[in-house]
């Protein structure tokens, strides 16, 4: 989450306020989420994903390459994405 926030040039406070947190506690709460001190409820994950322009599953990725793949797939149109996923799944079945 932190990497994506920084890549977008967003401050913790700005992300927190964008998801509806009080300005006075937004930075601390986002920091706790980023550090893993607290895990946000799924409704909050969806709000965070929207602000960070990622699909919600991205927020749960522990491996950077999988997160990058999810983000790349998220960025392409649905019709094209379905086609590319089909090709990838076929290639993986052959391996």
DSSP file (Angstrom, degrees, kcal/mol; ACC not computed):
  #  RESIDUE AA STRUCTURE BP1 BP2  ACC     N-H-->O    O-->H-N    N-H-->O    O-->H-N    TCO  KAPPA ALPHA  PHI   PSI    X-CA   Y-CA   Z-CA
    1    1 A X     >        0   0    0      0, 0.0     4,-2.6     0, 0.0     5,-0.2   0.000 360.0 360.0 360.0 -42.9    0.0    0.0    0.0
    2    2 A X  H  >  +     0   0    0      1,-0.2     4,-2.8     2,-0.2     5,-0.2   0.919 360.0  52.3 -62.2 -43.9    2.8    2.4    0.9
    3    3 A X  H  > S+     0   0    0      1,-0.2     4,-2.4     2,-0.2    -1,-0.2   0.914 112.2  45.6 -59.9 -43.8    4.6    1.8   -2.4
    4    4 A X  H  > S+     0   0    0      2,-0.2     4,-1.8     1,-0.2    -1,-0.2   0.919 112.0  51.0 -67.2 -43.4    1.5    2.6   -4.4
    5    5 A X  H  <>S+     0   0    0     -4,-2.6     5,-2.5     1,-0.2     4,-0.4   0.929 113.5  45.2 -58.6 -45.6    0.6    5.6   -2.4
    6    6 A X  H ><5S+     0   0    0     -4,-2.8     3,-1.1     1,-0.2    -1,-0.2   0.879 108.1  57.0 -67.2 -37.5    4.1    7.0   -2.8
    7    7 A X  H 3<5S+     0   0    0     -4,-2.4    -1,-0.2     1,-0.3    -2,-0.2   0.841 109.2  46.8 -61.6 -32.4    4.1    6.2   -6.5
    8    8 A X  T 3<5S-     0   0    0     -4,-1.8    -1,-0.3    -5,-0.1    -2,-0.2   0.517 114.7-120.6 -85.2  -6.0    0.9    8.3   -6.9
    9    9 A X  T < 5 +     0   0    0     -3,-1.1     2,-0.4    -4,-0.4    -3,-0.2   0.812  60.6 150.2  72.0  30.4    2.6   11.1   -4.8
   10   10 A X      < -     0   0    0     -5,-2.5    -1,-0.2    -6,-0.2     2,-0.2  -0.799  42.1-133.7-101.0 137.2   -0.1   11.0   -2.2
   11   11 A X     >  -     0   0    0     -2,-0.4     4,-2.1     1,-0.1     5,-0.2  -0.515  24.6-116.2 -79.4 153.9    0.5   11.9    1.5
   12   12 A X  H  > S+     0   0    0      1,-0.2     4,-2.6     2,-0.2     5,-0.2   0.910 116.5  52.8 -56.0 -43.9   -0.9    9.6    4.2
   13   13 A X  H  > S+     0   0    0      1,-0.2     4,-2.7     2,-0.2     5,-0.2   0.903 106.8  51.5 -61.2 -42.3   -3.2   12.3    5.4
   14   14 A X  H  > S+     0   0    0      2,-0.2     4,-2.2     1,-0.2    -1,-0.2   0.908 110.8  48.1 -63.2 -41.9   -4.6   13.0    1.9
   15   15 A X  H  X S+     0   0    0     -4,-2.1     4,-1.3     2,-0.2    -2,-0.2   0.935 112.5  49.5 -63.0 -46.1   -5.4    9.3    1.5
   16   16 A X  H  <>S+     0   0    0     -4,-2.6     5,-2.7     1,-0.2     3,-0.5   0.915 112.2  46.1 -60.2 -45.3   -7.0    9.1    4.9
   17   17 A X  H ><5S+     0   0    0     -4,-2.7     3,-1.5     1,-0.2    -1,-0.2   0.887 107.7  58.9 -65.2 -38.1   -9.2   12.2    4.3
   18   18 A X  H 3<5S+     0   0    0     -4,-2.2    -1,-0.2     1,-0.3    -2,-0.2   0.773 106.4  47.9 -63.3 -26.2  -10.2   10.8    0.9
   19   19 A X  T 3<5S-     0   0    0     -4,-1.3    -1,-0.3    -3,-0.5    -2,-0.2   0.369 129.4 -94.8 -96.7   5.6  -11.6    7.7    2.5
   20   20 A X  T < 5S+     0   0    0     -3,-1.5    -3,-0.2     1,-0.3     2,-0.2   0.571  74.3 144.0  99.9   9.3  -13.5    9.7    5.0
   21   21 A X      < -     0   0    0     -5,-2.7    -1,-0.3    -6,-0.2     2,-0.1  -0.495  60.0 -95.4 -79.3 153.3  -11.2    9.8    8.1
   22   22 A X    >>  -     0   0    0     -2,-0.2     4,-1.5     1,-0.1     3,-1.4  -0.440  31.4-124.7 -64.8 138.0  -11.0   12.8   10.3
   23   23 A X  H 3> S+     0   0    0      1,-0.3     4,-0.5     2,-0.2    -1,-0.1   0.818 107.9  59.4 -55.2 -34.2   -8.1   15.0    9.2
   24   24 A X  H 34 S+     0   0    0      1,-0.2    -1,-0.3     2,-0.1     4,-0.2   0.749 119.3  26.1 -71.1 -23.6   -6.6   15.0   12.7
   25   25 A X  H <> S+     0   0    0     -3,-1.4     4,-2.3     2,-0.1     5,-0.2   0.441  94.3  96.1-116.5  -2.4   -6.2   11.2   12.8
   26   26 A X  H  X S+     0   0    0     -4,-1.5     4,-2.5     1,-0.2     5,-0.3   0.911  84.8  47.5 -59.6 -48.4   -5.9   10.3    9.1
   27   27 A X  H  X S+     0   0    0     -4,-0.5     4,-2.3     1,-0.2    -1,-0.2   0.924 113.8  47.3 -61.8 -45.4   -2.1   10.2    8.9
   28   28 A X  H  > S+     0   0    0      2,-0.2     4,-2.1     1,-0.2    -1,-0.2   0.904 112.8  48.9 -63.9 -41.8   -1.7    8.0   12.0
   29   29 A X  H  X S+     0   0    0     -4,-2.3     4,-2.1     2,-0.2    -2,-0.2   0.930 112.4  46.8 -66.0 -45.3   -4.4    5.6   10.8
   30   30 A X  H  X S+     0   0    0     -4,-2.5     4,-2.6     1,-0.2    -1,-0.2   0.898 110.6  54.1 -64.1 -38.9   -3.0    5.2    7.3
   31   31 A X  H  X S+     0   0    0     -4,-2.3     4,-2.3    -5,-0.3     6,-0.2   0.911 107.6  50.1 -59.3 -43.1    0.5    4.7    8.8
   32   32 A X  H  X>S+     0   0    0     -4,-2.1     5,-1.6     2,-0.2     6,-1.3   0.882 110.9  49.2 -64.6 -38.3   -0.9    1.9   11.0
   33   33 A X  H ><5S+     0   0    0     -4,-2.1     3,-0.6     1,-0.2    -2,-0.2   0.931 112.0  48.6 -64.8 -44.3   -2.5    0.2    8.0
   34   34 A X  H 3<5S+     0   0    0     -4,-2.6    -2,-0.2     1,-0.2    -1,-0.2   0.869 113.4  46.4 -64.7 -36.9    0.8    0.5    6.1
   35   35 A X  H 3<5S-     0   0    0     -4,-2.3    -1,-0.2    -5,-0.2    -2,-0.2   0.581 111.7-119.2 -82.1  -9.8    2.9   -0.9    8.9
   36   36 A X  T <<5S+     0   0    0     -4,-0.8    -3,-0.2    -3,-0.6    -4,-0.1   0.613  78.0 126.0  80.9  12.1    0.4   -3.8    9.5
   37   37 A X  S   <S+     0   0    0     -5,-1.6     2,-0.3    -6,-0.2    -4,-0.2   0.896  82.4  19.1 -66.8 -40.1   -0.3   -2.6   13.1
   38   38 A X  S    S-     0   0    0     -6,-1.3     2,-0.5    -9,-0.2    -2,-0.3  -0.963  74.1-141.1-128.3 147.5   -4.0   -2.6   12.2
   39   39 A X        -     0   0    0     -2,-0.3    -6,-0.1    -3,-0.1     3,-0.1  -0.944  25.0-129.2-108.0 124.5   -5.8   -4.3    9.4
   40   40 A X        -     0   0    0     -2,-0.5     5,-0.0     1,-0.1     0, 0.0  -0.370  27.0-103.8 -70.6 149.4   -8.6   -2.3    7.8
   41   41 A X    >>  -     0   0    0      1,-0.1     4,-2.2    -2,-0.1     3,-0.8  -0.297  38.2-103.7 -64.2 159.3  -12.1   -3.8    7.4
   42   42 A X  H 3> S+     0   0    0      1,-0.3     4,-2.5     2,-0.2     5,-0.2   0.852 121.4  58.5 -59.0 -36.2  -12.9   -4.8    3.9
   43   43 A X  H 3> S+     0   0    0      1,-0.2     4,-1.4     2,-0.2    -1,-0.3   0.890 109.5  45.2 -59.2 -38.4  -15.2   -1.8    3.4
   44   44 A X  H <> S+     0   0    0     -3,-0.8     4,-2.9     2,-0.2    -2,-0.2   0.864 108.2  57.0 -72.2 -37.2  -12.2    0.4    4.1
   45   45 A X  H  X S+     0   0    0     -4,-2.2     4,-2.9     1,-0.2    -2,-0.2   0.915 106.0  51.0 -58.8 -42.7  -10.0   -1.7    1.9
   46   46 A X  H  X S+     0   0    0     -4,-2.5     4,-1.9     2,-0.2    -1,-0.2   0.895 111.0  47.8 -63.4 -39.3  -12.4   -1.0   -1.0
   47   47 A X  H  X S+     0   0    0     -4,-1.4     4,-2.2     2,-0.2    -2,-0.2   0.928 113.3  47.7 -65.4 -44.7  -12.2    2.7   -0.3
   48   48 A X  H  X S+     0   0    0     -4,-2.9     4,-2.7     1,-0.2    -2,-0.2   0.916 110.0  52.7 -61.6 -43.6   -8.4    2.7   -0.1
   49   49 A X  H  X>S+     0   0    0     -4,-2.9     5,-2.5     1,-0.2     4,-0.6   0.896 108.4  51.1 -60.1 -40.6   -8.2    0.7   -3.3
   50   50 A X  H ><5S+     0   0    0     -4,-1.9     3,-0.8     1,-0.2    -1,-0.2   0.932 112.1  45.4 -63.4 -45.4  -10.4    3.2   -5.1
   51   51 A X  H 3<5S+     0   0    0     -4,-2.2    -2,-0.2     1,-0.2    -1,-0.2   0.883 116.6  45.7 -64.5 -38.4   -8.2    6.1   -3.9
   52   52 A X  H 3<5S-     0   0    0     -4,-2.7    -1,-0.2    -5,-0.2    -2,-0.2   0.443 110.0-124.5 -86.8  -0.2   -5.0    4.2   -4.9
   53   53 A X  T <<5 +     0   0    0     -3,-0.8     2,-0.3    -4,-0.6    -3,-0.2   0.910  69.9 118.7  59.0  47.0   -6.5    3.2   -8.2
   54   54 A X  S   <S-     0   0    0     -5,-2.5    -1,-0.2    -6,-0.1     2,-0.2  -0.919  71.3 -98.8-133.9 159.7   -5.9   -0.5   -7.6
   55   55 A X    >>  -     0   0    0     -2,-0.3     3,-1.6     1,-0.1     4,-0.6  -0.546  40.6-111.4 -75.1 150.0   -8.3   -3.5   -7.4
   56   56 A X  G >4 S+     0   0    0      1,-0.3     3,-1.5     2,-0.2     4,-0.4   0.842 114.8  62.2 -52.4 -38.5   -9.1   -4.6   -3.8
   57   57 A X  G >4 S+     0   0    0      1,-0.3     3,-1.7     2,-0.2     4,-0.4   0.810  91.3  69.0 -59.9 -25.8   -7.1   -7.9   -4.0
   58   58 A X  G X4 S+     0   0    0     -3,-1.6     3,-1.3     1,-0.3    -1,-0.3   0.858  89.5  63.3 -55.6 -35.7   -4.0   -5.8   -4.6
   59   59 A X  G << S+     0   0    0     -3,-1.5    -1,-0.3    -4,-0.6    -2,-0.2   0.669 103.9  47.2 -66.9 -16.7   -4.2   -4.6   -1.1
   60   60 A X  G <  S+     0   0    0     -3,-1.7    -1,-0.3    -4,-0.4     2,-0.2   0.422  81.5 119.8-105.1  -0.5   -3.7   -8.2    0.2
   61   61 A X    <   -     0   0    0     -3,-1.3     3,-0.0    -4,-0.4    -3,-0.0  -0.469  36.1-177.3 -70.8 131.0   -0.7   -9.1   -2.0
   62   62 A X        +     0   0    0     -2,-0.2     2,-0.5     1,-0.1    -1,-0.2   0.610  69.4  67.8 -98.2 -16.9    2.4  -10.0    0.0
   63   63 A X  S  > S-     0   0    0      1,-0.1     4,-2.0     2,-0.0     3,-0.4  -0.916  73.6-146.0-109.8 127.8    4.6  -10.6   -3.1
   64   64 A X  H  > S+     0   0    0     -2,-0.5     4,-2.6     1,-0.2     5,-0.2   0.849  96.7  56.1 -61.6 -38.2    5.4   -7.5   -5.2
   65   65 A X  H  > S+     0   0    0      1,-0.2     4,-1.9     2,-0.2    -1,-0.2   0.878 108.7  47.3 -65.8 -35.4    5.4   -9.4   -8.6
   66   66 A X  H  > S+     0   0    0     -3,-0.4     4,-2.5     2,-0.2    -1,-0.2   0.901 111.5  51.2 -69.8 -40.5    1.8  -10.6   -8.0
   67   67 A X  H  X S+     0   0    0     -4,-2.0     4,-2.3     1,-0.2    -2,-0.2   0.913 110.1  49.8 -61.1 -42.4    0.7   -7.1   -7.0
   68   68 A X  H  X S+     0   0    0     -4,-2.6     4,-2.5     2,-0.2    -1,-0.2   0.882 109.8  51.0 -64.9 -38.5    2.3   -5.7  -10.1
   69   69 A X  H  X S+     0   0    0     -4,-1.9     4,-2.6     2,-0.2     5,-0.2   0.929 110.5  48.8 -64.5 -45.3    0.5   -8.3  -12.3
   70   70 A X  H  X S+     0   0    0     -4,-2.5     4,-2.3     1,-0.2    -2,-0.2   0.911 112.3  48.7 -59.5 -43.0   -2.9   -7.4  -10.6
   71   71 A X  H  X S+     0   0    0     -4,-2.3     4,-1.4     2,-0.2    -2,-0.2   0.915 110.9  49.7 -65.2 -43.3   -2.3   -3.7  -11.2
   72   72 A X  H  X S+     0   0    0     -4,-2.5     4,-0.6     1,-0.2     3,-0.3   0.919 113.1  46.6 -61.9 -43.5   -1.3   -4.3  -14.9
   73   73 A X  H >< S+     0   0    0     -4,-2.6     3,-0.8     1,-0.2    -1,-0.2   0.878 108.9  55.8 -65.4 -37.4   -4.4   -6.4  -15.4
   74   74 A X  H 3< S+     0   0    0     -4,-2.3    -1,-0.2     1,-0.2    -2,-0.2   0.810 102.5  57.4 -63.5 -31.1   -6.6   -3.8  -13.7
   75   75 A X  H 3< S+     0   0    0     -4,-1.4     2,-0.2    -3,-0.3    -1,-0.2   0.680  93.6  77.9 -78.4 -18.5   -5.4   -1.1  -16.0
   76   76 A X  S << S-     0   0    0     -3,-0.8     5,-0.1    -4,-0.6     0, 0.0  -0.635  94.7 -88.5 -96.1 152.9   -6.5   -2.8  -19.3
   77   77 A X     >  -     0   0    0     -2,-0.2     4,-2.9     1,-0.1     5,-0.2  -0.184  38.5-114.1 -57.3 148.1  -10.1   -2.9  -20.6
   78   78 A X  H  > S+     0   0    0      1,-0.2     4,-2.5     2,-0.2     5,-0.2   0.862 113.2  50.9 -52.7 -46.2  -12.2   -5.8  -19.4
   79   79 A X  H  > S+     0   0    0      1,-0.2     4,-1.5     2,-0.2    -1,-0.2   0.923 114.9  42.5 -62.1 -45.4  -12.6   -7.4  -22.8
   80   80 A X  H  > S+     0   0    0      2,-0.2     4,-2.7     1,-0.2    -2,-0.2   0.895 112.2  55.6 -67.2 -40.4   -8.8   -7.3  -23.5
   81   81 A X  H  X S+     0   0    0     -4,-2.9     4,-2.8     1,-0.2     5,-0.2   0.918 105.6  51.1 -59.3 -45.4   -8.1   -8.5  -19.9
   82   82 A X  H  X S+     0   0    0     -4,-2.5     4,-2.0     1,-0.2    -1,-0.2   0.896 111.5  48.4 -60.1 -40.5  -10.3  -11.6  -20.3
   83   83 A X  H  X S+     0   0    0     -4,-1.5     4,-2.2    -5,-0.2    -2,-0.2   0.937 112.9  46.5 -65.0 -47.2   -8.4  -12.5  -23.4
   84   84 A X  H  X S+     0   0    0     -4,-2.7     4,-2.6     1,-0.2    -2,-0.2   0.885 111.4  51.5 -65.5 -38.4   -5.0  -12.0  -21.9
   85   85 A X  H  X S+     0   0    0     -4,-2.8     4,-2.8    -5,-0.2    -1,-0.2   0.908 108.8  52.4 -64.1 -40.8   -5.9  -14.0  -18.8
   86   86 A X  H  X S+     0   0    0     -4,-2.0     4,-2.1    -5,-0.2    -2,-0.2   0.915 110.8  46.5 -59.5 -44.3   -7.1  -16.8  -21.0
   87   87 A X  H  X S+     0   0    0     -4,-2.2     4,-2.4     2,-0.2    -2,-0.2   0.926 113.6  48.6 -64.0 -44.9   -3.9  -16.9  -22.9
   88   88 A X  H  X S+     0   0    0     -4,-2.6     4,-2.4     1,-0.2    -2,-0.2   0.909 110.6  50.4 -62.2 -43.1   -1.8  -16.8  -19.7
   89   89 A X  H  X S+     0   0    0     -4,-2.8     4,-1.9     1,-0.2    -1,-0.2   0.891 110.5  50.2 -63.5 -39.5   -3.9  -19.6  -18.1
   90   90 A X  H  X S+     0   0    0     -4,-2.1     4,-1.3    -5,-0.2    -1,-0.2   0.911 111.0  49.2 -64.4 -42.4   -3.4  -21.7  -21.2
   91   91 A X  H  X S+     0   0    0     -4,-2.4     4,-1.0     1,-0.2    -2,-0.2   0.893 110.6  50.3 -64.6 -39.0    0.3  -21.1  -21.1
   92   92 A X  H  < S+     0   0    0     -4,-2.4     3,-0.2     1,-0.2    -1,-0.2   0.853 106.3  55.4 -68.2 -34.1    0.5  -22.0  -17.5
   93   93 A X  H  < S+     0   0    0     -4,-1.9    -1,-0.2     1,-0.2    -2,-0.2   0.809 106.8  51.8 -66.9 -30.1   -1.5  -25.2  -18.1
   94   94 A X  H  <        0   0    0     -4,-1.3    -1,-0.2     1,-0.2    -2,-0.2   0.761 360.0 360.0 -76.1 -26.0    1.2  -26.2  -20.7
   95   95 A X     <        0   0    0     -4,-1.0    -1,-0.2    -3,-0.2    -2,-0.2   0.486 360.0 360.0 -73.2 360.0    4.1  -25.7  -18.3
